Amino acid sequence: DVQLVESGGGSVQTGGSLRLSCVASGYTYSPSDCMGWFRQAPGKEREGVAAIYTGGGSTYYADSVKGRFTISQDNAKNTVYLQMNSLKPEDTAMYYCAARLGNVPCSVATIATMKGYPIDGYWGQGTQVTVS
């Protein structure tokens, strides 16, 4: 079974930092996959936050986090990271790691509009980030 397991969430004060990790098991990135993070706060739509094209490492960010968040990957560890700096209260949400399979253009919109397994990929159970 494929599993994406997120960790690293928590509660921080405004201006603080967190580093989210996503370990994939039962699944190895292929060069045409798009990995990323989306978030969802209560009563709000899903928002694609960051994405990385596993084949070349190109990265993409939502305007709301550009310059503050950094997505990266460690293929040897089958892990994707999201470094979040200068956190704001509006960053409060559940954060999900996602793997969009198939040869599709990689973008935050691609991550945000995923249907998930078994249609187009996988996502994890999420990790809560609270900024006060």
C-alpha positions in Angstrom: 0.0 0.0 0.0 1.1 3.5 -0.7 1.3 5.8 2.2 2.4 9.5 2.5 3.0 10.4 6.2 3.4 14.0 7.2 5.1 15.2 10.3 6.4 18.5 11.7 3.3 20.4 12.3 2.6 22.3 15.5 1.8 25.6 17.1 4.0 28.6 16.7 3.8 32.3 17.2 3.6 34.7 14.3 7.0 35.0 12.6 8.1 31.5 13.7 9.2 28.6 11.5 8.2 25.0 11.0 9.6 22.3 8.7 7.1 19.7 7.5 8.3 16.3 6.2 6.5 13.8 4.1 7.8 10.3 3.8 6.5 8.1 1.1 6.3 4.3 1.5 5.2 1.8 -1.0 5.9 4.3 -3.7 9.0 5.6 -5.4 8.9 8.9 -7.2 9.1 8.7 -10.9 10.6 11.5 -13.0 7.2 12.7 -14.3 5.5 13.1 -10.9 4.5 16.3 -9.2 4.8 16.3 -5.4 3.5 19.0 -3.3 1.6 20.4 -0.3 -1.9 21.7 -0.1 -3.7 23.1 2.9 -7.2 23.4 4.1 -8.6 25.5 6.9 -12.1 25.0 8.2 -14.7 26.6 5.9 -12.1 27.4 3.3 -11.3 25.8 -0.1 -8.3 23.7 -0.5 -5.2 25.8 -1.5 -2.2 24.5 -3.3 0.8 25.8 -1.4 3.9 24.4 -3.1 4.9 21.9 -5.7 8.0 20.3 -7.0 8.5 18.4 -10.2 10.4 15.3 -9.2 12.1 14.9 -12.6 13.9 18.2 -12.6 13.4 19.8 -9.3 11.5 22.8 -10.6 9.5 24.4 -7.8 6.2 26.3 -7.7 4.5 28.4 -5.0 1.3 30.0 -4.2 1.6 33.8 -4.2 0.5 33.8 -0.6 3.6 31.9 0.5 6.2 32.9 -2.1 9.4 34.0 -0.4 8.5 32.4 2.9 8.1 28.7 2.1 10.5 26.4 0.4 9.8 22.9 -0.9 12.5 20.4 -1.4 13.0 16.7 -1.9 15.4 14.0 -0.9 14.9 11.2 -3.4 17.2 8.9 -1.5 14.9 9.1 1.5 11.7 9.3 -0.6 10.9 12.5 1.4 9.6 15.9 0.5 10.0 18.8 2.8 8.2 22.2 3.3 10.2 24.8 5.2 7.9 27.5 6.4 9.3 30.7 7.7 7.8 34.0 8.8 4.6 32.2 9.5 1.4 34.2 9.8 -2.0 33.5 11.4 -3.5 33.0 8.0 -1.2 30.1 7.4 -3.1 28.2 10.0 -4.6 25.1 8.4 -4.2 21.3 8.0 -1.3 20.7 5.6 -1.4 17.7 3.3 1.4 16.1 1.3 0.3 15.0 -2.1 1.7 13.0 -5.0 0.1 13.7 -8.4 1.0 10.8 -10.7 1.3 10.8 -14.4 2.9 13.1 -16.9 1.0 16.3 -16.1 2.2 19.9 -15.8 3.4 20.5 -12.3 2.0 23.5 -10.5 0.2 24.4 -7.2 -3.0 24.2 -9.2 -2.2 20.6 -10.1 -1.8 19.8 -6.4 -4.9 21.7 -5.4 -7.2 20.1 -7.9 -6.1 16.5 -7.3 -8.9 13.9 -6.9 -6.6 11.5 -5.1 -6.5 7.7 -5.1 -7.4 5.8 -7.3 -7.8 8.5 -9.9 -4.7 10.6 -10.0 -2.5 10.2 -7.0 -2.2 10.1 -3.2 -2.2 12.3 -0.2 -1.5 11.8 3.4 -3.6 12.3 6.6 -2.3 15.8 7.2 -0.5 17.7 9.9 -1.9 20.6 11.7 -0.2 24.0 11.6 -1.5 26.7 14.0 0.0 30.2 14.0 -1.1 32.6 16.7 
